[in-house]
């Protein structure tokens, strides 16, 4: 049987200009933007030991790319050092909505981008029941 083997990309609309929002992600979350305006996240460059490739891109508000859908969503971004990233974000004036929190599979925190999209930041860790919140 044919099956899905992973996520090939994340594509969403900006409430304004996609390039402006993409630049915020470059500046604050370190996404390296390609000529097409999005980022290619290569899993082998991630310190965690799972492989893969994820494509990231932001569309302009008037894009029909997602029609007829209008649903909101939250993206989980893997990070290499959550505490250091949160310190950088605070220094840049980015509000932390919640976290950091430790769970069985890593540390998490949540922020908002300039469009009001809630983002989950995740530093993956090996499964450890002792990190489970009570």
Secondary structure by P-SEA (a helix, b strand, c coil): ccccccccbbbbbbcccaaaaaaaaaaccccccccccbbbbbcccccccccbbbbbbcccccccccccccccbbbbbbbccaaaaaaaaaaacccccccccccccccbbbbbccccbbbbbbbccccccccccc
